[in-house]
Amino acid sequence: MNNQLISMYVDDELDLDEKITFVETVHADRQFKDEAVDLLRQEKRICADVADRLPALRIEKRRSA
């Protein structure tokens, strides 16, 4: 359940009651907090790895035979 709750938090899929549960769990459980932070850092790295540029390509016009 905890991994699912963290994943839903990261993906912004929680309603307000679920967000309250998440924050209360983070406050009460250090291991849960550490896992949540680790997954958030992982998500941050995944987002940073998205290519925002493509290498320039040289395409020559095809010659007719």
GUTI-959709 format. One record per residue (C-alpha): residue in three letters; residue number from 1; x, y, z. Coordinates in Angstrom, 1 decimal, decimal comma. Example, Ala and Ser with C-alpha at 12.3 -4.5 7.8 and 13.67 -1.06 7.14 Angstrom:
ATOM  resn  resi       u       v       w
ATOM   ALA     1    12,3    -4,5     7,8
ATOM   SER     2    13,7    -1,1     7,1
***
This chain:
ATOM  resn  resi       u       v       w
ATOM   MET     1     0,0     0,0     0,0
ATOM   ASN     2     2,8     2,5     0,8
ATOM   ASN     3     4,4     2,2    -2,6
ATOM   GLN     4     1,1     2,7    -4,3
ATOM   LEU     5     0,3     5,7    -2,1
ATOM   ILE     6     3,7     7,2    -2,9
ATOM   SER     7     3,3     6,6    -6,6
ATOM   MET     8    -0,1     8,2    -6,6
ATOM   TYR     9     1,3    11,2    -4,7
ATOM   VAL    10     4,1    11,5    -7,3
ATOM   ASP    11     1,7    11,3   -10,2
ATOM   ASP    12    -0,8    13,8    -8,5
ATOM   GLU    13    -3,5    11,2    -8,4
ATOM   LEU    14    -4,7    11,6    -4,8
ATOM   ASP    15    -7,8    13,3    -3,6
ATOM   LEU    16    -7,6    15,7    -0,7
ATOM   ASP    17    -8,4    13,0     1,9
ATOM   GLU    18    -5,6    10,7     0,5
ATOM   LYS    19    -3,2    13,6     0,5
ATOM   ILE    20    -3,9    14,1     4,2
ATOM   THR    21    -3,2    10,4     4,8
ATOM   PHE    22     0,0    10,7     2,8
ATOM   VAL    23     1,2    13,7     4,8
ATOM   GLU    24     0,3    12,1     8,1
ATOM   THR    25     2,1     8,9     7,2
ATOM   VAL    26     5,2    10,8     6,1
ATOM   HIS    27     5,1    12,7     9,4
ATOM   ALA    28     4,7     9,5    11,5
ATOM   ASP    29     7,0     7,1     9,6
ATOM   ARG    30    10,6     8,0     8,8
ATOM   GLN    31    11,1     4,9     6,6
ATOM   PHE    32     8,0     5,9     4,6
ATOM   LYS    33     9,3     9,4     4,3
ATOM   ASP    34    12,7     8,2     3,1
ATOM   GLU    35    11,1     5,9     0,5
ATOM   ALA    36     8,9     8,8    -0,7
ATOM   VAL    37    11,9    11,1    -1,1
ATOM   ASP    38    13,9     8,4    -2,9
ATOM   LEU    39    11,1     7,9    -5,4
ATOM   LEU    40    10,7    11,6    -5,9
ATOM   ARG    41    14,4    11,9    -6,7
ATOM   GLN    42    14,1     9,0    -9,1
ATOM   GLU    43    11,2    10,7   -10,8
ATOM   LYS    44    13,2    13,9   -11,0
ATOM   ARG    45    16,1    12,0   -12,8
ATOM   ILE    46    13,7    10,3   -15,2
ATOM   CYS    47    12,2    13,6   -16,1
ATOM   ALA    48    15,7    15,2   -16,6
ATOM   ASP    49    16,7    12,4   -19,0
ATOM   VAL    50    14,1    13,4   -21,6
ATOM   ALA    51    15,8    14,5   -24,8
ATOM   ASP    52    15,0    18,1   -25,6
ATOM   ARG    53    17,2    18,3   -28,7
ATOM   LEU    54    17,9    16,1   -31,7
ATOM   PRO    55    21,2    16,0   -33,6
ATOM   ALA    56    21,2    17,9   -36,8
ATOM   LEU    57    20,7    15,6   -39,8
ATOM   ARG    58    21,9    16,2   -43,3
ATOM   ILE    59    19,5    14,8   -45,8
ATOM   GLU    60    20,4    15,0   -49,4
ATOM   LYS    61    17,9    15,3   -52,2
ATOM   ARG    62    17,3    12,0   -53,9
ATOM   ARG    63    18,4    11,8   -57,6
ATOM   SER    64    16,0    10,4   -60,1
ATOM   ALA    65    17,2     7,6   -62,3
***
